Amino acid sequence: MKLRLRYRKLGKVRFVSHRDSARLWERALRRVALPVAYTEGFTPRPRLGFGLALPTGAESVAEYLDIDLVKGAGLDPGDPDLVEALSAALPVGMDVSRIAERSDGDESLQEAVTSTTWQLSGPGIEPDRIDEAAARLLASDEVVVERVRKGRRHVDDVRPLIVSLAADERGACLVAELVTVGRALRPTELATAAFEGIDPLDVRVLRTHQWIEHDGEKRELLPLDAVSPAVGGWA
């Protein structure tokens, strides 16, 4: 059996790196004694598939993890006791939202996700600036950011990576959908391109969705309003 989990990462735990988050997950899975499958070889590792790395310091309500279980493991991915047990085994701020079974033919998280949606807020991102900044960037033929790679400065046009920009319903956040294919655009890079004089360290970043293409339509990777089929029992 293969599982796909959706979870949140909010609050102080946002400062835990992607690599350290993986270690937290391994520890949590051992604590609840989930029958996780392991790789073969000299140093077996749990068969886990992590999604797109969340920037250190960013929060998210749409993080994902794929887990392969040992052959013959029978449990109900929709059992609330399993969700509760895993959430209790994780640090404060990391909570499981949903667990579903995935098929053998499903793409990996890294391959499946085509874009992500973010909310950006903080000093310098005020309601009277958001609409102007969004309109200006969307109307631009190119949006240039400077990056350092291998000790050298590079100038990249990131306009093709911006799918949409708009203010949220309250006008307090910039909502951005960004392409994940190729060299990704960091939300803080977007903020500095959109708002002059902003300090990227002051930008509060929240990932709200991860999107895939399915039968020609965009849909969420694992919606919260869907119901998981029962496929066994959790003991």
C-alpha positions as MATLAB code, in Angstrom:
seq = 'MKLRLRYRKLGKVRFVSHRDSARLWERALRRVALPVAYTEGFTPRPRLGFGLALPTGAESVAEYLDIDLVKGAGLDPGDPDLVEALSAALPVGMDVSRIAERSDGDESLQEAVTSTTWQLSGPGIEPDRIDEAAARLLASDEVVVERVRKGRRHVDDVRPLIVSLAADERGACLVAELVTVGRALRPTELATAAFEGIDPLDVRVLRTHQWIEHDGEKRELLPLDAVSPAVGGWA';
ca = [
       0.000    0.000    0.000;
       1.105    3.529   -0.743;
      -0.070    6.574    1.187;
      -0.086   10.287    0.473;
      -0.295   12.708    3.413;
      -1.181   16.366    3.456;
       0.020   18.345    6.460;
       0.512   21.857    7.852;
       3.712   23.547    8.987;
       2.882   26.682   10.963;
       4.441   28.818   13.665;
       7.959   28.448   15.030;
       8.485   25.095   13.313;
       8.715   27.025   10.032;
      12.378   27.643   10.876;
      13.119   23.903   10.671;
      14.836   23.147    7.361;
      13.518   20.723    4.740;
      16.191   18.156    5.621;
      15.501   18.364    9.357;
      11.762   18.107    8.665;
      12.442   14.783    6.938;
      14.156   13.545   10.100;
      11.177   14.665   12.189;
       8.896   12.630    9.947;
      11.043    9.511   10.218;
      10.949    9.807   14.007;
       7.168   10.329   14.043;
       6.545    7.285   11.860;
       8.625    5.138   14.227;
       6.714    6.467   17.231;
       3.342    5.397   15.823;
       4.808    2.095   14.567;
       3.501    2.624   11.035;
       4.590   -0.382    8.914;
       6.817    1.622    6.572;
       8.732   -0.202    3.827;
      12.513    0.214    3.680;
      14.999    0.294    0.858;
      17.427   -2.566    0.379;
      21.185   -2.331    0.660;
      23.824   -1.695    3.302;
      21.990    1.255    4.913;
      18.217    0.764    4.525;
      16.134    3.921    4.564;
      12.354    4.355    4.911;
      10.678    4.615    1.524;
       9.426    8.188    1.773;
       8.856   10.721   -0.995;
       8.919   14.388   -0.038;
       7.406   17.126   -2.154;
       8.825   20.452   -3.217;
      11.069   21.870   -0.520;
       9.459   24.620    1.532;
      11.836   27.558    2.018;
      13.131   27.753    5.588;
      11.057   30.377    7.385;
       7.981   29.860    5.197;
       4.734   28.389    6.499;
       2.332   26.082    4.686;
      -1.096   24.509    4.901;
      -0.401   22.307    1.869;
       2.695   20.147    2.401;
       2.834   16.560    1.179;
       4.564   13.277    1.936;
       4.380    9.914    0.145;
       4.895    6.755    2.209;
       5.332    3.175    0.982;
       4.100    0.544    3.441;
       5.224   -3.057    3.733;
       3.429   -5.554    1.541;
       0.166   -6.709    3.051;
      -0.219   -3.766    5.422;
      -3.914   -3.118    5.891;
      -5.200    0.125    7.314;
      -7.758    2.814    6.639;
      -6.077    6.030    5.437;
      -9.186    7.977    6.430;
      -9.179    6.779   10.029;
      -9.106    9.916   12.241;
      -7.175    7.964   14.895;
      -4.266    7.586   12.465;
      -4.341   11.299   11.625;
      -4.448   12.164   15.325;
      -1.632    9.761   16.236;
       0.703   11.131   13.588;
      -0.066   14.732   14.495;
       0.650   13.977   18.163;
       4.032   12.456   17.234;
       5.095   15.592   15.333;
       6.339   18.891   16.813;
       3.910   21.687   17.650;
       2.896   23.395   14.411;
       3.133   20.279   12.231;
      -0.277   18.615   11.905;
      -1.648   16.039    9.468;
      -4.701   17.289    7.556;
      -5.545   14.266    5.438;
      -4.273   10.817    4.462;
      -5.255    9.027    1.247;
      -4.213    5.916   -0.620;
      -2.335    6.483   -3.879;
      -2.014    4.126   -6.814;
       1.167    2.652   -8.250;
       0.720    4.774  -11.377;
       0.704    8.129   -9.580;
       3.601   10.439  -10.374;
       6.009   11.398   -7.628;
       5.335   14.655   -5.816;
       8.337   16.253   -7.486;
       7.026   15.320  -10.948;
       3.308   15.919  -10.436;
       3.207   19.493   -9.113;
       3.197   22.152  -11.836;
       2.510   25.291   -9.785;
       2.019   26.484   -6.215;
       0.014   29.292   -4.629;
       1.482   31.575   -1.972;
       0.301   34.372    0.313;
       2.823   37.148    0.995;
       2.343   39.685    3.766;
       4.341   41.961    6.048;
       5.739   45.507    6.247;
       5.728   47.140    2.827;
       2.940   44.919    1.457;
       0.034   47.257    2.141;
      -3.425   47.170    0.535;
      -2.844   50.354   -1.456;
       0.303   48.883   -3.039;
      -0.797   45.331   -3.842;
      -3.123   46.017   -6.796;
      -0.612   48.373   -8.435;
       2.277   45.945   -8.003;
       0.279   42.992   -9.341;
      -0.923   44.906  -12.398;
       2.570   46.223  -13.141;
       4.266   42.814  -13.004;
       1.557   41.055  -15.024;
       1.750   43.727  -17.714;
       5.543   43.520  -17.934;
       7.263   41.654  -20.761;
       9.995   40.657  -18.322;
      10.618   40.704  -14.584;
      14.309   40.655  -13.756;
      15.854   39.389  -10.528;
      19.497   39.075   -9.575;
      20.740   35.769   -8.201;
      24.064   34.359   -7.072;
      24.954   30.923   -8.408;
      28.310   29.293   -7.782;
      29.697   32.582   -6.520;
      28.671   34.540   -9.613;
      25.890   37.060  -10.124;
      23.248   36.180  -12.704;
      20.269   38.141  -14.011;
      17.161   36.047  -14.707;
      13.833   36.926  -16.299;
      11.226   35.332  -14.021;
       8.098   36.677  -15.746;
       7.321   33.270  -17.351;
       7.174   31.769  -13.850;
       4.328   34.062  -12.687;
       0.896   32.589  -13.432;
      -1.249   35.046  -11.495;
      -1.042   37.860   -8.934;
      -3.856   39.452   -6.934;
      -4.803   40.764   -3.521;
      -6.621   38.425   -1.166;
     -10.226   39.090   -0.144;
      -9.150   41.380    2.719;
      -6.565   43.170    0.605;
      -3.925   42.374    3.217;
      -1.870   39.786    1.293;
      -0.470   39.326   -2.186;
      -1.641   35.983   -3.571;
       0.692   34.557   -6.199;
       0.592   31.396   -8.263;
       4.088   30.457   -9.417;
       5.295   27.803  -11.860;
       7.466   25.063  -10.340;
       8.966   23.717  -13.576;
      12.569   24.791  -14.196;
      14.404   27.271  -11.953;
      11.730   28.178   -9.426;
      10.971   31.721   -8.303;
      11.205   32.169   -4.552;
       8.297   34.077   -2.997;
      10.723   36.503   -1.339;
      12.299   37.204   -4.753;
       8.834   38.004   -6.064;
       8.208   40.345   -3.128;
      11.400   42.331   -3.729;
      10.541   42.616   -7.440;
       6.991   43.759   -6.687;
       7.579   46.202   -3.818;
      10.444   48.669   -3.879;
      12.487   48.939   -0.699;
      11.029   45.850    0.949;
      13.253   43.713    3.202;
      12.848   40.022    2.243;
      13.440   39.061    5.892;
      10.236   40.914    6.811;
       8.074   39.015    4.307;
       5.733   36.422    5.840;
       5.259   33.581    3.357;
       2.478   30.967    3.419;
       2.043   28.196    0.846;
      -1.678   27.485    0.434;
      -1.940   25.141   -2.581;
       0.048   22.781   -4.760;
      -1.489   22.205   -8.189;
      -1.316   19.410  -10.758;
      -2.679   18.964  -14.295;
      -5.250   16.159  -14.577;
      -7.131   15.450  -17.810;
      -6.333   18.948  -19.015;
      -7.626   20.619  -15.863;
      -5.799   22.167  -12.921;
      -6.684   20.653   -9.565;
      -5.298   20.497   -6.071;
      -2.949   17.646   -5.314;
      -4.963   16.365   -2.363;
      -8.076   18.455   -1.610;
      -9.280   18.641    1.971;
     -12.942   18.280    1.045;
     -12.477   14.892   -0.631;
     -13.175   11.669    1.241;
     -10.632    8.852    1.360;
     -11.927    5.336    0.574;
     -11.720    2.853    3.432;
      -9.258    0.068    2.659;
      -8.745   -1.803    5.888;
      -8.321   -1.039    9.577;
      -5.823    0.889   11.699;
      -4.662   -0.984   14.759;
];
